[in-house]
Amino acid sequence: MDLSINTRENIEFMMNQIISKLRMVNIGAINPESVNSEMYEDLHDIYKLVMKKGTFSPNEMQAIVEELGRLRKS
């Protein structure tokens, strides 16, 4: 899978991986279908950051969730 290509499948994959890694309970708040495809590069950057780190502080998790919220379609 080439995550450098902006496809709906890649968006869904990255979002699901982020949700899984962060062990997020309220996944409805960041639904992959609601991600603006024009924000793909930002999502890819968040994905790479989340996959690199082993653990997250509560402040880091909050910041990541806020960034994901910013990627939603308006």
C-alpha positions in Angstrom: 0.0 0.0 0.0 1.5 3.3 -1.1 0.4 5.9 1.5 1.9 8.7 -0.5 -1.1 8.5 -2.8 -4.3 10.4 -1.8 -7.0 7.8 -2.0 -10.1 7.1 0.1 -8.7 3.7 0.9 -5.5 5.2 2.2 -7.4 7.8 4.3 -9.5 5.0 5.9 -6.5 2.8 6.5 -4.5 5.6 8.2 -7.5 6.8 10.3 -8.2 3.2 11.5 -4.5 2.7 12.4 -4.4 6.0 14.3 -7.7 5.1 16.2 -6.3 1.6 17.0 -2.9 2.9 18.2 -4.4 5.6 20.4 -7.0 3.1 21.7 -9.7 5.7 21.2 -13.1 4.9 22.5 -15.2 7.6 20.8 -14.3 6.8 17.2 -17.4 8.4 15.9 -15.8 11.8 16.5 -13.2 11.1 13.9 -14.9 9.1 11.2 -12.6 8.4 8.2 -15.4 9.4 5.8 -15.5 12.9 7.3 -11.8 13.6 6.4 -11.3 16.3 3.8 -9.2 14.7 1.1 -7.5 18.1 0.5 -6.0 17.6 4.0 -4.3 14.3 3.0 -0.7 15.5 3.6 -1.7 16.6 7.2 -3.3 13.3 7.9 -0.3 11.5 6.5 2.0 13.5 8.8 -0.2 12.7 11.9 -0.2 9.0 10.9 3.6 8.9 10.7 4.0 10.6 14.0 1.5 8.3 15.7 3.1 5.2 14.3 6.6 6.2 15.4 5.7 6.8 19.1 5.1 4.0 21.6 3.1 5.9 24.2 1.3 9.2 24.4 0.7 11.6 27.3 -2.8 12.8 27.8 -1.8 16.2 26.4 -0.3 14.6 23.3 -3.5 12.6 22.7 -5.6 15.7 23.1 -3.5 17.5 20.6 -3.7 14.7 18.1 -7.5 14.5 18.4 -7.7 18.2 17.9 -5.6 18.0 14.8 -7.8 15.1 13.5 -10.8 17.2 14.1 -9.3 20.0 12.1 -9.1 17.6 9.1 -12.9 17.2 8.9 -14.9 18.4 5.9 -16.7 21.6 6.6 
